[in-house]
Each structure stands twice: as C-alpha cells, then as structure tokens.
Amino acid sequence: MPKFHDLSEYAETIGPVIAAVHVNVHASARKEVAGLLPGFLIDLRFTLPVRPLTRRALATIYRYGDAAELDAEIRDHLERGTLEEDGDGALRPTAKALAFIDGLYAVHAATTERIWAGRDLQTLADLAGRVLDAAGASSTDSGGEPGGAFAAMAPPYEPVGTPAGVLLFNRLAALRYHRADAHAAAWRAAGLTAAEIVALGPGPLRDRIERETNQRAAAPYGALTEHERALFHDGLLALV
C-alpha cells in the first residue's frame, strides 16, 4: 500500500483517481444513457430529488461554462417539462425528471455491477461516505466557499435499496465538488477569474494554485485512518 506524508499529498494523489473512476462509469454507461434525455439532469441526478437549485447555484456548479448556454439549457428543461421554477427562483424536478433519474440510477446500477463485479464496493462506499460527511463539516474551512458547488451537490440522493456501486459512484461524484470549490478558492485567492484559470498554462503560479488546492481539499481525508486511506486509494485504483 502506498505511503503518504500528509493529507495534502494524499488529496493530490487521490483526486485524479476519483476523477478516473467517475469518468469510467460515465463512459461505460454512455450507450445506455444515449437514448435518455440529454443535458445537465445527468450531472444533477443526485441532488435535484432532495433539494431545489437556484440559477445562482447552477452558475457556481458550472462556473467554467458559458452563462448564455446555461440559461439556454435551463430554458430548454422548462420547455420540456423536466424542470419547473417557483416564485422564489428555485428550480425543481418534475415527475418527468424524477422518472428519468430513476431510470438513470437503474442504468448506473447495471453498469457498476458489470464493470466492478467481484469488488468490495460496500467498503469503498462506506469510506467514501465518511469522507463526504467530513467534507460537509469542513467545506467552509477547506473549500473556502460557503454556498459553493459542494453545498448544492451534497449529500447525494440515496433512495432505500440503492446498490453499493451507485452509492460509491454518486458519493465520489459529490466529493469532486468539494475539490472544485477548493480549487476555485485557490485561484480566486491568486486574483484570477474563471476564464483566466482555464487559460493559465504551466508555471509557478499554476503550481502554487494546485498546492493550495490540495491543502484546502485535504481535511476530509483525516476522517480515515492511514490504513483506510491506503485501502480507499488502492480500492478505487482497482476500479479504473
């Protein structure tokens, strides 16, 4: 099992592993999802059933995207009847959207069962859950952005009977927003905008922002013992 000198180093190492696991599930489910409704309901599958989202929250979640394109997608979902907007600006899923999300959960259940057969998914899901709980407690100090993307996206929707593979997939997906907020706090502290960090190339400033991101993203992993952190890392790496 790997040895990590501190939590910041662990955050630096585990971040790409979590991202790779997340991408692997989406890629493996692409054919089945292709026939379902397009758009950001796929991203928001584990938050909309348990909490409404405002346009401001969506702008934070998609902070690197184009504002006009986001507005157009919101309008498209309102016209499709998958979202409804109440008087205070909260966007809520309709019955049509919830049915789509149920179907998506079924696709992801079948996908994770197929690609992760024989793995101890429950242990990994439990470890991810503990990190996610700790991220919720530390998001202001580490992520530095109260009301940021993580606050909008966590905790995830976990209906009774959700299989371990889907629990793990969605908990990791939600945890990625804690690191996203940490990264945003780091580049804002450096005086950059979203557009400027996207355009920023390799160099000392990029390196400094990445180091600060790892420091801000590190705290939740302190909820695990050193052995559990190694188990989590190796277990996830085996899923890629």
N, C-alpha and C positions, 0 to 999 in steps of 0.2 A: 504494500500500500504506500502511496506517496506521502512524503513528509512536507508540511507547510510551516514556514517560520512564523507566520502571524495570520490573522484573519484577513488582512488586506491582500496578502499573497493568495490566500485561498479564494477570495472573491474574484481576483484577477483570473485564476485558473478555472474556476467553476462556471464563470459567466459564459464563455464560449461553448462549454459542454451543454449547459442548459439550452442555449440557443440552438445547438445542433440537434438535440433531442426534439425540441419543439418543431423545427423545420422538417425533421424526418417524418413526424406524424402527418403534418400537412401534405407533404409530398406523397406519402404512401396512400393518403385518402383522396388525392386530387381527382381521380377518375370518378369515384362515387359522389364527391361533392359537386362535380361539374354540372350535374343535372339539377342541382338545387338552386335556390335563389342566390344571386351574386351579392357582392357588397359587404359592408362592414358588419353585418349581422354575424358573420363567421368570427370576427375578432371579438364581438360583444356578446357572444353566446353565453358566457359565464358571468355576465354582470347584469344585463337587462332584465332577466327574470326576477332579480332580487332587489334592484334599485333603478330608479329612472336616471337618465343622464341629461344634463343641460347642454346647450350648444357650446357653452364655455368649457365644460368638461371634455366634450369631444375635441375641441380645438387643442386642449392640452394633451389628450391621448395621441392625437395626430399632429403633434407640434412641428414635425418636419414636412408636412404635406402642404398642399395649396389650399388656401382658405376658400377660394371660389369653388374648387372641386368638391370640398367637404360640404359646402352649402348645397351644391347641386345634388350630392348623394342623399343628404337629409331630405331634400325636396322630393327626390325620386321615391324614397321609402314612404314618405307621407302620401304620395300619389298612389303608390302600390297598395297602401293599406297595411303595411307591416309596422309602421310607427304611427303614433298619434301624439300631438303636442297639446298639453293642457294650458290653462290660462297663465300659469306662472313660468312657462317656458320649459317645463320638464318633458322630455321625450320618453314615451313608454311603449313597450311592445304590445301589439295587438294579438288577438288569438291566432291570427295567421303567422305572426312572427314566432310565437311560442311553439306552434306546431312545427315550424321549420327548425327551431332549436332542439326540440325533442328528436327530430329526425337526424339532426347533425350529431347529437350525442350518441345515437344508435350507430351511425357510421363510424364515429371515433371509437366506440366500444369494440366494434368488429375489427377495426384497423389495428388497434393496440393489442387485441388478443392475438391477431395474426402475426404481427411483426415482433411482438415481445413474448411469444409463447415460451413457457418454462422459466421465466424470470420472476424473482420475488418482488412483484410490483407493489404489494401491500406495504412492505417495509419501506420501500422508497417513497411511496405516497405518504406514509406516516412521517417520515423525516422531512419531506417537503412541506407537510402541513405545519410542523413545528417551526421551521424556518419562516414560513409565511406568517404565522402568528407573531413571531418575534419581529418580523418586518413591519407589521402593523403597529407594534408598540414603539418601534424605533424610527419610523419613517420621517418624523419631523426632525430628529437629530441627525440621521444619516442621509436621508434623501433631501432634506432641507426644503421641502416644498409641501407645506400643508395644503390639502385640497388638490394635490397633483394627480398625475395619471394613476398612481397606485391607489390612492384613496377612492378613485372612481371604479377601479377594476377589481378590488379585493374587499372582502373574501369572495371566492368564486361560488357560483350556483352549484350545489351538490345535492340533488334530489335523492331521497331514500332509494337505495338499490344501485346507485352509480358504481360501476365496477372500478377496481383499483387502477386499471390502466387509464381510464378517463380522469379519475381523481388526480393521478400523477400528472397527466398531460396539462390539465387546466390549472393545477397549483403551480406548476413550473411557468406556464404562460402568464399567470398573475404576478408571479415573483419577478418576471422580467421587467415589469413596470416599476418596481422598486429601484432596480438598477437604472432604468431610464430616467427616473426622477433624480437619482444621484448624479447621473451624467449631466442632466440639464442644470442642476445646481452648480456643478463644477465649471461648465462653460460660461454660465452667467456670472459667476464669481470672477472669471477671467475677462469680463467685459464684452463677451461675444453675443451675437444673436443666433437664432436657429439657423438662418441661412449661412452665417459666417462659419459656424462649426461644421456644417455639411461641406463647405468649400475648403476647409482648413486641411492642408497637406501634412505629411510627416515633418517632425521637427521638435524642438524643445518645448514649444507651447502645447502642442498636441500631447506630448509625453507627460507634461505636468498635469494637464486636464485628465488624462487617463489614470494617473496615480491618485489624484484627488477623487476621481470617480470610485476607484477601488476602495479607498479609505471610507467614503461615505456609504458604500454598498456593503461593507464588511460586517457590521454589527449583528445582523440577524443570524449569521452562521455561528455566533457564540452560543446560540441555543443548543447546539450539538456538541457532544464531546469530540475530542480529537479522533477517536476511533470511528465515531459516527460520521464525522466529516469525510474521512477516508472512504468509508463504506458508501456514503452518498455519492462521492466523486466517481469511484470505481463502478458502482452500480449503474449510474447514469451513462458513463462512458461505454459500458457494455451494450447500451440500448441504441447507440448511434449506428 
